[in-house]
Amino acid sequence: MSSNNRHHPSGSFSGHGPSQQPNSQSNAQPSHALVSYEDQDFTKRPFPQVPPPAAHKPSDQDFYVYDGGERKVNHEYLKTHFYREGRLTESQALYILEHVTNIFSREPNMVPLKSPVTICGDIHGQYYDLMKMFEVGGNLQDSLYLFLGDYVDRGDFGIECLLYLYALKIYSPSRIVLLRGNHECRHLTEYFTFKRECLHKYSEKVYEACLRSFCSLPISALVDGKFFCVHGGISPELIKLSDLESINRFVEPGSHGLLCDLLWSDPIVNFGHETDPTPTGPGLDRGTTFMHNGTRGCSYFYTYEAVCQFLERNNLLTVIRGHEAQDAGYTMHRKTPKRNFPSVITIFSAPNYLDVYHNRGAILKYANKNITIRQYNSTAHPYWLPNFMDAFTWSLPFVGQKITEMLLAILSICSNDELNESDSDSEEGAQAGPADLAARRQLIKNKILAVGRMQKVFQLLREEAENATELDGAAATSTAVSRPGADALTVQGTRINKSIRTFADARRSDIANERLPDFDQQKPTIFPVPSMRNTSRRTSEGLDMEDLIKRTLDEDADDGGVVEKLAEKIARGRSVTGRPGALKRHDTT
């Protein structure tokens, strides 16, 4: 459920509700200035300056256009329709996905391009920033566009980004080139957010069609025979550019090999100064070219020397890649010794990544042998709850915790001193045998303990909801949360904003999500987990959400034994008169 908060300075949000109307009697009778319920107009939007979402789906007349007798997708209509959070019919989405897959399949592994060209980095589901990017970069008639991959995941509008870019590809196949990123695969889209988004907004059939389109995407491009463009970087298996021709790209990428390296590899952290000592140890030996990429958990770090050798072997000027968030939106890495040109250029086009990185977005324009970097800031966008949940589902842990807290509050009418007292059993013993008395007390005690354990479960789920975020380090997992207050309800809000003040803070907090994940299909759960993290993602203790819930339910007592003492006291204080009967009306007050 989207609340469609466009982040106006007023903080208003869209939705139908009561709107205040002027009262003609307000001056004469200030004490009676309130508007009666009957005078409310519930048909008007209380904040008309916030446009409502597009509730309709386009007709075929709106969706298709004809260009010289050829039927194409009306990308101009889709641009506005998606901006208003509109959706397509399943058949329309499938038409785009299947048609563009055929176009991609006819393109080579390395697409040759000629300048002028505008090169764009990662988008990551930030549709509203994609629209800003086209404003900065110009339309397709002015420049050929090259995208370096990662169109989906982590942002809430991945399917809109994908369908819009695919519509542009269908309309002008020669004016836009889309490369594959490491997130364009089944493994990561199931682990992060894109599959969940597809199932929420469309269907499993649309998601599978998206995966087929991913496998058809080209993996590299060569601009003017001098600029090698790829999502991640180079590989020890990439000696000559001709090696790219033998890659079978129409597959799910593995965890090693040339295809994996093109999508996953990175320049080493101290690129260009690898031999210098670092705070963590001595520098690398001269001549080192590749090292295992421990940050990603797969592929390699490549050194300055490795890049210089690659450029020299293939008579290239530079490597242009995406794959890594950049504070300024781009980084020009150390220049080559012979041509005095940046050996690697990293471009990142998702400003304020995940709404917490505080970075700028950038695109690279190359024309007339000149490179221009254009930067831009993020654009306000509608807000979605984590996991694309509605407000009722997201609030269940909060409601459940409050209910169990009330139950325990009603039961805890005894003081701490009274909890430690022992009651006489003589009266009860006279009415029931010792075995019946013990069984009845244990039954009462078990019920109280069950309420206490459920209260802890809902507290666990509530803390997970309050820390709902993709940044694993920004807010700890449920077991390590310090609660800001009994009534604090936050989603990605104040707590994360306080803990992340700089780009470096966000990068450090998000490092766990840079890795190739060990991922099993998400297990079904009886409890809705509000976090963007899947229930199969492990906590610092190696437990997932289901494990934490089961462990909590299996505990015999709470941390201080208060529930245990309370249950024992109540059990001892109840008279055993047989099985409890049904509640009658005269029993209530």
N, C-alpha and C positions, 0 to 999 in steps of 0.2 A: 504494500500500500504506500503510495507516495503522498506526502502532505503538500507537495507543490510549493514549498517555500522558496520563493525566488530570491531570498536574501536581500530584500529591499532594506534601505536604511531604517525604515519604520519597524522592521521585524514582523510585518504582517504576513499572513498566510491565507491561501485560498480555502474556500469551503463554504457551504451554506450554513447560515445561522442567523440569530436575531440581530437586527441592525437598529441602532437607536434612531428614533424619529423626534424631531422638535416638538415640544409641547407648548401649545399656544397659551396655556395657563401658567407657564413657569415663572413669569414676572409677577403675576398677581398673587400666586400661591406657591411660593418656593417649596413649602413642605410637601406639596403634592405634584412635584415635577417628574416623578417616575412615569414611564410609559406603560400602559396596561398591556397585558399579554395579547389582548384582541387587536391592539394597534400595531403589532409587529408584522412586518412584511417578510415572510420567510422565503419568498421567491427571488429576492435580490441577493446578490453576492455582497457580503459585508465589506470586502476589500476589492472593489472592481478594478483597481489598478494592477492586480495580479491576474494575468490571463488564465482562464480555466484550461485544464487538459483537453486535448482533442478526444472526444468520446466516440467518434465515428471511425469507421475504417473506409479507406478510399474505394470509390467505385472503379471499374475498369476504365471508364472515360477519364478519370483523374490519374490513374496509375500509369497508363500507357500513352505514349506519343508516337507519331509516325514521322520518320525522317527519310525522305526519298522512297516512300513505300515500305521501309523497313520498320518493324515495330520495336520500340525501345522503351526503357523505363523513364518516366518523367522525374528526373532527379531534382528539379527545382521545386516540384510539389512535395517530394519526400523531405527535402531540407526543412521546409516550414512545418510539415506534418510531424516529423520527429522532434523538432524543436518544441513543439507543444505536447510532447510525450505520446503522440499518436502511434498506433500500431497498424500493421498490415493484416490482411487475411493470410491464412496459412498457405494458400495456393499462390498468392502474390510473393510471399517470402521465398517459397520454394522455386518460383520462376527465376527470381534474381540469383539464388544460390546455384541452381543447376545450369543456368545460362552462363554465368561467369566462370564456373568450373570448366566448361568447354573452352572458353577463351584462354584461361590460364594454361590448360593442358597443351595448347598449341605453341606456347612460348618456351624458349630454351631455358636451361638451368641458369645460364648467365645472359641477361638481356642486354644487348648493345644499345646505347643511347647517345644522342648528340645534344649538346647544349643549345639554347639555354635550358637549365633544369633547376627545379626547386626540390631540395632533398629534405625529407621530414623524418624525425625519429619516432620514438614510441608514443602511442596515443592512449592505450590502456583504458578504453571505455569512457573517456572524457569527451563526450559528444559536443558539449557546449564550448569547450576549448578548441575542438576541431573546427568549429564554425569560426571562432576567432582567428585560428591559424589561416584559414582561407581568406579572411579579410586582410590579413597582413601580407600573405603571399600572392594574392591575386587569383584570378580565375584560370580555368584550363586553357583558354585561348591565348593568355599572355605567356604561359610557361608550362613546360612539361613537368609533371609532378612525379617524384619517386619517393615511395614510402618504404621504410626499412623494417617494418614488421611490428609485432605486438600491438594489435588493434583492440584486443579484448582482455578481460580479466581485471580484477581489482576495482575498476570503476563500475558504476551502476548502469552505464549506457553502452555496453559493448556491442550488443546486437544492432543498435542504431548506427554506431560507427561503421560496423561491418557492412550492413545493408546499404548505407549511403555511399560508401566508397565503392562498393561493388556496382551500385547503380551508375556511378560516374564511369567506371570501367566499361560497362556495357554501352553507355552512351558514346564514349570517346576512347576506344581501346588503345589508341596510339598516344594519347595525351596523359595517361596516368599509368604508372607501373607500381605494382604492389609486391613486395618481397615477403618471405616467410620469416617470422620471428620465433623465438623459443616457446612463446605462449600459444602459438597456433598448432596445438596438438591436443589429443584426448587426455593425456596424462595430467597436464597442468590445468586445463579447463575444468576437469572434474575435481581437482584439488582446490582450486580457487573458486571464482564466482560465476564464470561464464555459463557453465552447464545449468546451474541453478537459475540463472537469469533467463536462459532460453526456455526452460521448462515453465517458469512463471509467466513469461510474456507470450510464448508460442507453444511449442510441443517438442516431444522427443524426436519426431521426424525432422523438424527444422534443425535441431542440434546435430543430428547425424549428417544432414546435408551440409552444415557448416564444416564439420570435420572433413568431409570429402573435398570441400573447396580448399581447406588448409593444405591437404596433401598435394594439391595441384599448383600451389603457389611457387613461382620461381624463387631461387635461393640467393641470387646475386645479380649485380648489374655492373656494367662497365661504361663510364661516361667519357666520351671523346678518346677512348683508348688509354686514358691516364688515371682515372679515378675508380678504384675498386670499391664497390659499395656492397655491404653485407650487414646482417643484423649484429652478429657477435664479433667475429674476427677471423684470423688465419689459423692454420693447423699445421702440425709437423708433416701431415700427409699431403698438404697442398704445396707442391713444388712449382708446377707450372699452371697457368690458368686453364690449360687444356685438360687438367685433371678433373675439373668440374663437370666435364661432359659425360664422364662415366658414372656419375652419382645417380642412383635411383631415388629421386626425391618423392615419389608417389607412395610414401610409406610413413608410418609413425616413427619419428626420430628415436634412435636408441640412446643409450647412456655413454656411448663411445663411438669413435669413427669420425670420418670427415664431415658427414652431415651434421652430427652432434657439435663438432667444433665450430663450424660456420655459424651455428645458432647460439652457442653457449660461451665461447672463449672470451677472455678479457685481456686488455693490457695489464701488466703487472702493476702493483700499487705504486711503486717508486719508479715508474716507467722513465727511462732515460738516465736514471741514476742508480741502476741495480747494484753496482759494485760498491756503493757507499754503505757504511754501517747504518743500521736502523735501530730504533729503541728495542726491538725484539731480538736482535742478533747481528752477526756480521753480514756484509753484503754478499752478493752472488759472485761466483768465479767468473772472470772474463771469458766470454765465449758461450755462456749459458743462453739458450734460446727459448726453451719451453719448460714450464714447471706445472705440476698438478694443481688444478684450481680447487683449493680447499673451500673457498667461499661458496662456489657453485655446487661442490660435491661431484663434479664431472668435468670433462674437458681440460683445458690448459689455461694458464697465464702465459702470454707471449711477451718477450722482452723487446727493448728497442733494437737490439742487434738482430733479432729474428725478423722484425718488420723491415729493417733496412736491407737485409739479405733478400727477402721476398720481393720488395720493390725493385731492387737491382736486377734480380733474375728475370722479372717480367716487364722491365722498362716502364714502371708505373711511377706516378707522382705521390700518391697517398692512399691510405685506406680510410674510407668514411663509413662509420658504423653507429649503431644506437646502443640499446641493451642496458645502459647504466644511467641512472638519474644524475643530472648535473645541476649544480646550484644556479649557474648562470644560463642553463639551457644548452650549453655546449662547452667543449674543451678542445683547445688546439695543443696537441702533445708535441714533444720535442721535435725540432726540425731535423731533416736529414742532412748529413755533412756535405753531400755533393750538390744538391739542388736547393738547399736552404729553404725547404718547404715542410710544413708540419707532416710528420710521418704518419700520424693517426689523427683523425678528427672525429670526436664523439658528439652526436646530436641527440637531444632529448626534447620531445615536443609536447609533454604533458605538464603544464605549469601547476604549481602547488599540488604536486602528486599526492594522491590519497587524501587531499584536503589538509595535510599537516606538514608537508615537506618545505613549504615556503619558497620553492624554487621558481625560476622563470622558465618559460618554454622558449624554444628557438627553432628556426629553420635556416637552412643554408641555400642561398641562391648563387648559382654559377652562370655567368653570362659574360661574353666578350673577354674571356680569360681573367675575369675578376671574380673573387669570392666575397659575398656580402652575407653577414649573419644578421638576421632580424629576430629580435626578442619580443616577447609579449607576456603579459600577466594573465592570471586565471580569470575565468568568467563565472559569475554566479550560476548555480544550477539547482534544480529541484532536489529535495532531500528524500532519501529512501531509508527506511529502517533496515538494519542488517538482515541478511538472508532473504531480502525482499518480503519480509513478513508484514502482516497487518498489525495495527496497534493492539488489537485484542490478544492475538497470539503472543506478541512481545511482552505484554503486561502480565501474562499468567504467572510467572514466577513471583512477581511483586505481590499480586493478589494472594497467591498461595501462602507466601511467607507471612503476610499480615493476618490471614485467617488462623494459621497455626500459632502465631504469636498470641492472638486473642484467646485461643483455647488454653494455651499454657498459662496466660495471665489469669484466666478464670480459675484454673486449677491451683495455682500457686497462692492460695489464701493463707498458707501457713508461713510463719516466720522461719528464719534459719535455725533459731533455737528449738522451735517446735519440730522441725524436720529431724533433729538429732535426738528427740525424746523417743522413748519406747512406750507404747500403750499396753494396757492390761488386756489380756485376751480372755479373761475369765467369763465375761458376759457372753461373748460370741462363742466361746468354747462350750458353754452350757446349751446353746441352741444348735450347734452343729459339731460334728466330729472333727478331730484334728486334720484328717485328710481332706475333707470337704472345705474346711476353712482355709487350708493352705492352697488348695486348687483355686478357690474363688479369689483369694488375694493375688495369686500369680496372674490370673486372668485380668484383673483390674490393673495390675502393675504393667502387664504387657501392652495394654491399650494406651496407658499414659506414655510408656516408652516409645510406642509407635508414633504418637503425636510429636514427641520430642525429636525423633529421628527425621520425620517428615519436615518439621520446621527447619532442621539443618539442611535437608535437601533443597528446600525452596530458597533458603539463604544462599546456598551454593549456586543455584541457577540465577538468582537475582544478581549476585556479584558478577557472574559471567555476563549477564545482560548489561550491567553498568559499565563493564570493561569491553564491550563489543567493539572490536577493532581488528584491522589486518596487521597492526604493528605488534608483534608478540612481545617485544621488550618495553613498549610504551606503557602498558598497564599489565601487571602480572596476571597470571592465570588465577582462577577462582580460589585456589587453595592458599594464595599468598596475598590476597587483597586486604588493604587497610581501608575499611569502609569510611567514607567521608561523613556519614551521618545516617540516622535511621530512615530518613525520608528523602535521601538524595536519589534522584532518578536522572541518570545521565547516559547518553549514548555517544561515544566518541567526544564528548563535550569538554567540560572544564578540566577534568583530570588529565586528559591527554594533552590538551593545549598548554597546561602548566608544566607537564613533563617534557614537552618538545617545544623548544624555543628557536632552534636553529636547524638548518639543513643537516648539519653533522649529527644532531640529536636524533633526527628522524632516520637518517641512514644507519646509525648505530642500532636503533631500536628495530629496524626492519631487516637486519642482516639475515635472520633465520629464513625469511621468505625469499632470499636470493638463491637458495639451494634447490637442486633437483630433488623433489620430495619423494620420500618413501611413502607410498600411498596405497591403501587398500580401499576398495569401494566402501563408501560410507555405510556404516551399520544402521539398521532401523532403530529408532529410539522412541520410547514412550513419552519422553520429556522433550519439548521443543527447546533447542539450544539457540539462544538469540545471537551468539557471536558469529562474526563472519568466518571464524575458524571452523572447519569441519569438526564433527565430534571425533573423528579419527585422528586429528592432530594431537600430538602428545604434549603434556605439560612438562615442566621441569623435573617432575618426579617420575616421568615415563608413563603417566596415566592419562587416558582420555576421559571425556566427560562421563561416559557410561561407567567406566571403572570407578571414578570418583563417587558417583551416585551409589553404586553397589557397595562400595566401601563404607559410605556413610550409613546406609541402611543396615549393614551388618554389624555396626558398632553396638556394643552392649550398653554403653553409657556415654553421656556427653562429656565435654572436656573437664568440667568441674564436678561431675557427678550430681548436679543439682536435680536433673530430671529423674535420675535413679532414686535419690532420696525422696523426692516429691511423690513418685509412684509408690514407694514403700510406705510412706506415711498415709497416703490416701487409701491404699489397699488395707492397711491395718485399721483405719478409721471407719471402714464401711462394714455394716452389719451384713452377715450372710443370711439371706432369707430365701434362697433358691434362685432360679433364673429370673432375670429382670423381665417384667411384663411390658406390654405395649403402652406407650404414653397416651393417657386419656386427656380429654379436653380440660377436666377439672383439676388435672395435675399441673397445668400451666398457670403462670401468673402474668 
